[in-house]
Amino acid sequence: MTFKEAKERTLKLLDEYVPSLKSSDDEYIEEKLPMAIDMAQKELSKFKRPIKIVELTKLEKDEGGYILPSDFVALRRIWRGASAFKMGFCLSDRFILNSSINPDGIRLEYFAFPSTVDFGTPEEYTFTLPLDLQEAIPFYAAMVIGSSDLTIDISQLQRMYNAKLMGIDTTQSNSIQIVNARI
């Protein structure tokens, strides 16, 4: 889903389920959309983190090891070719590889934190969350905007959001591999 699609879906949900809130063209709602969508993707990433892969040789290296990407949350697997590889570990914001091992062909598979969505985010920005979580973004964002007025009943949006969450398969995120360091 793109940022533009998330905004459009959120506005449609607000028009349909929160009609007591002013029109979707209201400046207040337009100002709140990026923040609400960002909150949604970050909240949903707690259920299933986006997974990224980076080649070790593309990371900057210093005396402390390889500097991990800024969106790094936790290591999932270390790959060499098509096999999981167990000769390294993370320490703070560095990846430490046994000095006797050639880093060529080693890839780190890691759980990532989503990029921040704001007014500067291009309309074509594509969310990195898994697809099942992306479908829940507009519901959460609509709830955030709708709940800004305490007199508005957002219970129907809440039920639909909860139904989306019930369909999420969280088993993939729980498959963190423990990596033993041999130094």
C-alpha positions in Angstrom: 0.0 0.0 0.0 1.3 3.5 -0.8 1.0 6.5 1.5 -1.5 8.0 -0.9 -3.7 4.9 -0.8 -3.5 4.9 3.0 -4.7 8.5 3.2 -7.5 7.9 0.7 -8.8 4.8 2.6 -8.6 6.6 5.9 -10.6 9.5 4.6 -13.3 7.1 3.2 -13.5 5.3 6.6 -13.9 8.7 8.3 -16.7 9.8 5.9 -18.5 6.5 6.3 -18.1 5.6 10.0 -17.5 9.0 11.6 -19.9 11.3 9.7 -20.2 13.6 12.8 -16.6 14.6 12.2 -16.4 17.4 9.7 -16.0 16.7 6.0 -12.8 14.8 5.0 -11.7 18.0 3.2 -11.4 19.7 6.5 -7.9 21.1 7.1 -7.8 19.6 10.6 -8.1 16.1 9.3 -5.6 16.7 6.5 -3.1 17.9 9.1 -3.6 14.9 11.3 -3.5 12.3 8.5 0.4 11.8 8.3 0.7 11.6 12.1 -2.1 9.2 12.4 -0.8 6.9 9.6 2.7 7.0 11.1 1.3 6.1 14.5 -0.6 3.2 12.8 2.4 1.7 11.1 4.5 1.9 14.2 1.9 0.4 16.4 1.2 -2.4 13.9 4.9 -3.1 13.6 4.8 -4.4 17.2 2.8 -7.3 15.9 5.1 -8.3 13.1 8.3 -6.3 12.3 9.3 -5.6 8.8 12.2 -7.8 7.7 15.1 -6.5 5.7 18.3 -8.0 4.4 21.6 -6.1 3.9 25.0 -7.4 2.7 27.7 -7.1 5.3 30.2 -5.6 2.9 27.8 -2.7 2.2 27.8 -1.6 5.8 30.4 0.9 7.1 33.1 -0.7 9.2 35.1 0.8 12.1 37.2 -0.7 14.9 34.1 -1.7 16.8 32.7 -3.8 13.9 30.1 -3.2 11.2 27.7 -0.3 11.8 24.1 -1.6 11.7 21.5 0.3 9.7 19.6 3.0 11.6 16.3 1.1 11.2 17.8 -2.1 12.9 15.7 -3.5 15.7 17.0 -7.1 16.1 19.0 -9.7 14.2 16.9 -12.5 12.7 19.5 -14.6 10.7 22.9 -14.4 9.3 23.2 -15.9 5.7 26.1 -17.1 3.7 24.8 -18.2 0.4 21.6 -20.2 0.9 22.5 -21.4 4.4 22.1 -19.8 7.8 25.4 -18.9 9.2 26.3 -18.7 12.9 29.6 -16.8 13.2 28.7 -13.3 14.5 26.7 -11.3 16.9 25.3 -7.9 17.6 26.6 -5.6 20.3 24.9 -2.3 20.7 24.8 -0.8 17.2 27.5 -3.0 15.8 27.7 -6.4 14.2 30.8 -8.3 15.2 32.1 -11.0 12.8 34.9 -13.4 13.7 38.0 -11.9 12.3 39.0 -15.1 10.6 35.9 -15.1 8.5 35.7 -13.4 5.1 32.7 -11.0 5.0 32.1 -11.5 1.3 28.7 -13.1 0.6 27.4 -12.7 4.2 24.0 -11.1 4.5 22.2 -10.0 7.7 18.5 -10.5 7.9 17.0 -8.2 10.5 13.8 -6.9 11.9 13.5 -3.2 11.0 11.7 -0.2 12.4 9.4 1.5 9.9 10.4 4.8 8.4 8.7 7.9 9.8 5.8 9.2 7.7 5.2 12.9 7.7 4.3 15.8 5.5 7.5 15.4 3.5 6.7 11.7 2.7 6.1 11.2 -1.1 2.7 10.0 -2.1 4.4 6.9 -3.7 6.1 5.8 -0.5 5.3 2.1 0.0 5.0 0.8 3.5 7.5 -1.9 4.6 5.0 -3.7 6.9 3.8 -7.1 5.8 0.6 -6.9 3.6 -1.8 -8.2 6.2 -0.7 -5.3 8.6 -0.9 -2.7 5.8 -4.6 -3.4 5.5 -5.1 -2.3 9.1 -3.3 1.1 8.8 -6.4 3.1 7.6 -8.6 1.7 10.4 -6.1 2.6 13.1 -5.5 6.1 11.6 -9.3 6.7 11.3 -9.6 5.7 15.0 -6.9 8.1 16.0 -8.5 11.0 14.1 -12.0 10.1 15.3 -11.0 9.8 18.9 -9.7 13.4 18.9 -13.3 14.4 19.7 -14.5 12.7 22.8 -18.1 13.0 21.7 -17.6 10.8 18.7 -18.3 7.1 18.9 -15.5 5.1 17.1 -16.6 1.7 18.4 -17.5 0.4 15.0 -14.0 1.4 13.6 -12.5 -0.3 16.7 -14.4 -3.5 16.0 -13.3 -3.6 12.4 -9.7 -2.8 13.4 -9.8 -5.7 16.0 -11.1 -8.0 13.3 -8.2 -7.1 11.1 -5.8 -7.9 13.9 -7.4 -11.3 14.5 -6.5 -12.3 11.0 -2.8 -11.5 11.4 -0.4 -14.4 11.4 2.3 -13.4 13.9 4.3 -16.6 13.8 6.9 -15.3 11.4 8.1 -12.5 13.7 8.6 -15.0 16.6 11.1 -17.0 14.7 14.2 -15.2 15.8 17.3 -17.3 15.6 19.8 -17.2 18.4 23.3 -16.6 17.1 26.2 -18.0 19.1 29.4 -16.1 19.0 32.6 -18.1 18.7 35.6 -15.8 19.2 
